[in-house]
Amino acid sequence: MPLSAKQKRHLKQLAHDKKPVVIVGSAGLTENVITEIDSSIAHHELIKVRLNAGDRAAKQTMAQHIATTLKAELIQTIGHIAIYYRAAEKPVIVLPKP
C-alpha cells in the first residue's frame, strides 16, 4: 500500500535527526550491502542510507533499486542520502491516517 503525502511528511520529520545507518561505498550495491540494509530496515523500520554514486541519475537508479529489492518505500532523496520505510511485523512507528 503506497503511503499518502501526509504519512511521508510524518516519516520525513521522524528521520530528520537520524544518521545514515548504511553507507554504500565505491564498490556499489553488493549482496552484502543489500543484506545489511535489509537487516537494518527490519530492525529500525525507518532508515537513512548514504549513496556514494557519481551523478544524480546513478543515485536515483540505486535508490529505486534498493526500494524495489527490499520492498521498502523510498520516502525521500536529498543529495547523497535516501530515506526508506518498511513496516515491521509489529510496527513501532504509528503512521497518521491518510
Residue pairs with C-beta under 8 A, 6 or more apart in sequence:
2 73
3 11
3 73
3 75
3 85
3 95
3 98
4 98
6 96
6 98
7 95
7 96
7 98
8 75
8 76
10 95
10 96
11 46
11 75
11 83
11 85
11 93
11 95
12 75
12 76
12 83
14 46
14 93
15 46
15 48
15 75
15 76
15 83
18 46
18 47
18 48
19 48
20 47
20 48
20 49
20 50
20 81
21 40
21 44
21 47
21 48
21 49
22 33
22 36
22 37
22 40
22 47
22 49
22 50
23 49
23 50
23 52
24 33
24 49
24 50
24 51
24 52
24 53
24 62
25 52
26 52
27 33
28 53
28 62
29 62
29 65
29 66
34 66
34 69
34 70
37 47
37 49
37 66
37 70
37 84
38 70
40 47
41 47
41 70
41 72
41 84
41 85
41 86
42 86
42 88
45 85
45 86
45 87
45 88
45 91
45 92
45 93
46 75
46 83
46 84
46 85
46 93
47 83
47 84
48 81
48 82
48 83
48 84
49 66
49 81
49 82
49 83
49 84
50 80
50 81
51 59
51 62
51 63
51 77
51 80
51 81
51 82
52 80
53 59
53 62
53 80
59 77
59 80
59 82
60 77
63 74
63 77
63 82
64 74
66 72
66 74
66 82
66 84
67 73
67 74
67 84
70 84
70 86
71 86
72 84
72 85
72 86
73 84
73 85
73 86
74 82
74 83
74 84
75 83
75 84
75 85
76 82
76 83
77 83
85 93
87 93
